[in-house]
């Protein structure tokens, strides 16, 4: 039984590393806040008519024009991204094709004048402006970054490339999820050993508590990011809604069974009665971890 349990643990850890490898090589990374200058899907384009680097005085007035092309598009200066919230008088709502703020009435072309007031503090700032399909699915997206130098600052602006640490932190949910599965798997090994040898040791509970805490932190961080990104900008597609629903249901099952396992462990409920709950918790969270790599959840 011990060898079988260790084999399950090794299989789960291997699955985690394989998933991370496939995700990292199969999908492009945009960094913590979309670090590239442009997104370039084949069916959408976006550009600024002048220079992407603008110098201005403190609290001064500047303007530039953005042109986006593609079917069923909207243009948005997304709140909460980069330094967008530090500028005033930007159109912050979605600008759709042939709407009042669209200066080009040609179908599938959106031209928008952005009139802004710069921040009251000198420094380097970045504006993020995106064009995406109204049925946004996460892939039909193009964007441009406008770099604004405010005040009499000498020298070039800092690099716009994310540091390795920033790129690492941008994918925190995968690392926390992976660590959760590892700690739960270790806890299951000790749980199974204690069960087979009829021990009353609670060491497995320590590993499960760590995994439970990591999951709780991950949930709140993901919810915060999802609220900022989704409710301020765009609706989810049907596929994303279904994926989110599956993710939420399975995750909730894992979380509820996790509470049962932890409560039972430290109130001396016999291990034989907790075995099913422990394995449901591990399987549910492992499923969600792998599911996140291959299905669009919109988070």
C-alpha angles and dihedrals in degrees: 000000000000092000090047092052093048088049090054090050093050090048092052094047090048090051090053093053093044091051092049091048094049092046094047095050098036101049129048118239122228095188125231096321104009100289098195121091096232138018110220115195110163095242100047133054133179131181143164115238094222135031120320089220115072129180119203143159125258113285091358130146121251135161139193137175127241122199121194128181130196142086122294093358136163128194120216139177092211117222116233096025121116108320098328094121092058094065124079132217096023117144097252098179126085112275110210131195112289093002122140094273094047107102094190115066092191109119115257093015123101120189117184133180111216111204112188144171113222123233121276092239125071116243145096116299136182127210117201118206122177140191118204141159116269088238090057114194100169097260103064094075136118126176144179129208119215114202114210123190110200122197132001099315119159123216134032122306117264119271114281091212114106116244119243088255092053091049089048093051091046088070096042093132093063093048093047090046092050093048089049092056092046093051092045091049091051089048091051090052092054090042091054092045092050090047095050093046093039093237124160095214115139096200090112088059091061092058091045091051090053090050091047092051092048090051092048091051090046092051094053093045092049092047091052093050092045093051092050095047103036109034094044095051125010149004125249122250122241091259091052092048091052091046092048090049093052091045092050096046095047092043091050091051089052092046095049093047088047090057090049092050094048093045092048093046095056096038092056097248107168112268092231089065092050098047097090093048092048093053093044089053093051095044094046095052093042089052091050092048093054093038090059091062097053107030130061107247096162094228 
